[in-house]
Amino acid sequence: MIIGKQIEKQFNDLKILKGVDLEIKQGEVISIVGSSGAGKTTLLTILGTLDRPTSGELIIDNQSVFNLNDTKLAAFRNQNIGFVFQFHQLLPEFNALENVCIPALIGKKSKKDAEKKATEILELLNLKDRLTHKPSELSGGEQQRVAVARALINQPKVIFADEPSGNLDSKNAKELHELFFKLRDNFNQTFVIVTHNNDLALMADRKLEMKDGKIISD
């Protein structure tokens, strides 16, 4: 599903990633751990195609993604990749339903179809009564579930999550972690999760540990 070959990232004279190799299968839940500065978020950003590596190759679903130009890469990302961040990144002026619809509308789906799919996902995530609520009217756990729904709207093959429970209390963090595995079991989606939460890291099918820009254990 995901194959990374000798991925390097350098800013001026500073090497952040120093030749990362990895392979992730369809339907796996992978955690990436390591101390601050190990390169976890930089790797996730490149795996999610939000940034290009200095060198190396990334293959997602048999597509060598960095051979695509920026326009085609953006289209590939929209259709195949979902993101969940530590801070939900919801647009405050839009309600839950509208926030979830955004990636579908960018992907040229009709408003009617986007709203139908968004409603289905929000109901699946127990947010049926929160469709018209704006982010400021939602709890932290509800906001993050809306963000997960937004990541799911285009039925991506892989979801990348960067410290997804880092801003939640222990109860909501536990519920979010369980939700990822429920979604994997129901839809066979692949999850790649950067986390400092040891409970979540240990729940994953595999835990990759990074140090000094390399994966040192799997």
For each residue, the residues with C-beta under 8 A, 3 or more apart:
1: 24 25 26 27 28 60 61 157 158 190
2: 22 23 24 47 58 59 60 158 190 192
3: 22 23 24 57 58 59
4: 7 20 21 22 23 47 56 57 58 59
5: 21 56 57 58 59
6: 19 20 21 55 56 57
7: 4 17 19 20 21 43 46 53 55 56 57 58
8: 15 17 18 19 20 53 54 55 56
9: 15 16 17 39 42 43 46 51 53 54
10: 13 14 15 16 54
11: 14 16
12:
13: 10
14: 10 11
15: 8 9 10 18 213
16: 9 10 11 39 42 213
17: 7 8 9 20 39 42 43 46 53 54 213 214
18: 8 15 212 213 214
19: 6 7 8 56 214
20: 4 6 7 8 17 39 43 56 213 214 215
21: 4 5 6 7 215
22: 2 3 4 208 215 218
23: 2 3 4
24: 1 2 3 28 30 158 190 192
25: 1 28 190
26: 1 157 188 190
27: 1 184 188 189 190
28: 1 24 25 190 191 205 206
29: 180 181 184 190 191 193 203 204 205
30: 24 190 191 192 193 204 205 206 207 208
31: 193 194 195 200 201 202 203 204 206 207 208
32: 40 43 44 192 193 194 195 207 208 209 210
33: 40 194 195 196 198 201 207 208 209 210
34: 38 39 40 209 210 211
35: 38 211
36:
37:
38: 34 35 210 211 212 213
39: 9 16 17 20 34 42 43 210 212 213 214
40: 32 33 34 43 44 194 210
41: 44 45 162 194
42: 9 16 17 39 45 46 51
43: 7 9 17 20 32 39 40 46 47 210
44: 32 40 41 47 48 160 162 192 194
45: 41 42 48 50 51
46: 7 9 17 42 43 49 50 51 52 53 58
47: 2 4 43 44 58 160 192
48: 44 45 77 81 83 160
49: 46 58 60 65 66 73 76 77 81
50: 45 46 77
51: 9 42 45 46
52: 46 66
53: 7 8 9 17 46 56 58 66
54: 8 9 10 17
55: 6 7 8
56: 4 5 6 7 8 19 20 53
57: 3 4 5 6 7 64 66
58: 2 3 4 5 7 46 47 49 53 64 65 66
59: 2 3 4 5 62 63 64 65
60: 1 2 49 63 65 76 80 81 157 158
61: 1 80 157
62: 59
63: 59 60 68 76
64: 57 58 59 67
65: 49 58 59 60 68 73 76
66: 49 52 53 57 58 73
67: 64
68: 63 65 72 73 76
69: 72 73
70: 73 74
71: 74 75
72: 68 69 75 76
73: 49 65 66 68 69 70 76 77
74: 70 71 77 78
75: 71 72 78 79
76: 49 60 63 65 68 72 73 79 80 81
77: 48 49 50 73 74 80 81
78: 74 75 81 103 106 107 154
79: 75 76 107 154 156
80: 60 61 76 77 156 157 158
81: 48 49 60 76 77 78 156 157 158 159 160
82: 103 150 151 152 153 154 156 158 159 160
83: 48 151 159 160 161 162
84: 144 147 148 151 159 160 161 162 164
85: 88 89 147 161 162 163 164
86: 162 163 164 166 167
87: 167
88: 85 135 143 144 146 147 167
89: 85 147
90: 94 96 99 135 143 146 147 150
91: 94 98 99 102 135
92: 134 135 136
93: 134
94: 90 91 98 99 102 134
95: 98 99 131 132 133 134
96: 90 99 100 122 127 130 131 132 133 134 135 138 142 146 149
97: 100 101 115 118 119 122 131 132
98: 91 94 95 101 102
99: 90 91 94 95 96 102 135 146 150
100: 96 97 118 121 122 146 149 150 153
101: 97 98 104 105 111 114 115 118 153
102: 91 94 98 99 105 106 150
103: 78 82 106 107 150 153 154
104: 101 107 109 113 114 117 118 153 154
105: 101 102 108 109 111 114
106: 78 102 103
107: 78 79 103 104 154
108: 105
109: 104 105 113 114 117
110: 113 114
111: 101 105 114 115
112: 115 116
113: 104 109 110 116 117
114: 101 104 105 109 110 111 117 118 153
115: 97 101 111 112 118 119
116: 112 113 119 120
117: 104 109 113 114 120 121 153
118: 97 100 101 104 114 115 121 122 149 153
119: 97 115 116 122 123 131
120: 116 117 123 124
121: 100 117 118 124 125 149 152 153
122: 96 97 100 118 119 125 127 128 130 131 146 149
123: 119 120 126 127 128
124: 120 121
125: 121 122 145 146 148 149 179
126: 123 145
127: 96 122 123 130 131 142 145 146 149
128: 122 123 131
129:
130: 96 122 127 133 138 142 146
131: 95 96 97 119 122 127 128
132: 95 96 97
133: 95 96 130 137 138 142
134: 92 93 94 95 96 137 138
135: 88 90 91 92 96 99 138 143 146
136: 92
137: 133 134
138: 96 130 133 134 135 142 143 146
139: 142 143 172
140: 143 144 167 168 169 172
141: 144 145 168 169 171 172 175 176
142: 96 127 130 133 138 139 145 146
143: 88 90 135 138 139 140 146 147
144: 84 88 140 141 147 148 164 165 167 168 172 176
145: 125 126 127 141 142 148 149 176 179
146: 88 90 96 99 100 122 125 127 130 135 138 142 143 149 150
147: 84 85 88 89 90 143 144 150 151
148: 84 125 144 145 151 152 176 179 183
149: 96 100 118 121 122 125 127 145 146 152 153
150: 82 90 99 100 102 103 146 147 153
151: 82 83 84 147 148 156 159
152: 82 121 148 149 155 156 159 183
153: 82 100 101 103 104 114 117 118 121 149 150
154: 78 79 82 103 104 107
155: 152 187
156: 79 80 81 82 151 152 159 189
157: 1 26 60 61 80 81 189 190
158: 1 2 24 60 80 81 82 189 190 191 192
159: 81 82 83 84 151 152 156 180 183 189 190 191 192
160: 44 47 48 81 82 83 84 192 193
161: 83 84 85 164 180 191 192 193 194 195
162: 41 44 83 84 85 86 194
163: 85 86 166 167 194 195 196
164: 84 85 86 144 161 176 180 193 195
165: 144 168 172 173 176 177 195 197 200
166: 86 163 195 196 197
167: 86 87 88 140 144 163
168: 140 141 144 165 172 173 176
169: 140 141 172 173
170: 173 174
171: 141 174 175
172: 139 140 141 144 165 168 169 175 176
173: 165 168 169 170 176 177 197 199 200
174: 170 171 177 178 199
175: 141 171 172 178 179
176: 141 144 145 148 164 165 168 172 173 179 180
177: 165 173 174 180 181 197 199 200 203
178: 174 175 181 182
179: 125 145 148 175 176 182 183
180: 29 159 161 164 176 177 183 184 191 193
181: 29 177 178 184 185 203
182: 178 179 185 186
183: 148 152 159 179 180 186 187 189 191
184: 27 29 180 181 187 188 189 190 191
185: 181 182 188
186: 182 183
187: 155 183 184
188: 26 27 184 185
189: 27 156 157 158 159 183 184
190: 1 2 24 25 26 27 28 29 30 157 158 159 184
191: 28 29 30 158 159 161 180 183 184 204
192: 2 24 30 32 44 47 158 159 160 161
193: 29 30 31 32 160 161 164 180 200 201 204
194: 31 32 33 40 41 44 161 162 163
195: 31 32 33 161 163 164 165 166 200 201
196: 33 163 166
197: 165 166 173 177 200 201
198: 33 201 202
199: 173 174 177 202 203
200: 31 165 173 177 193 195 197 203 204
201: 31 33 193 195 197 198 204 207
202: 31 198 199 207
203: 29 31 177 181 199 200
204: 29 30 31 191 193 200 201 207
205: 28 29 30
206: 28 30 31 218
207: 30 31 32 33 201 202 204 217 218
208: 22 30 31 32 33 215 217 218
209: 32 33 34 215 216 217 218
210: 32 33 34 38 39 40 43 213 214 215 216
211: 34 35 38 214 216
212: 18 38 39
213: 15 16 17 18 20 38 39 210
214: 17 18 19 20 39 210 211
215: 20 21 22 208 209 210 218
216: 209 210 211
217: 207 208 209
218: 22 206 207 208 209 215
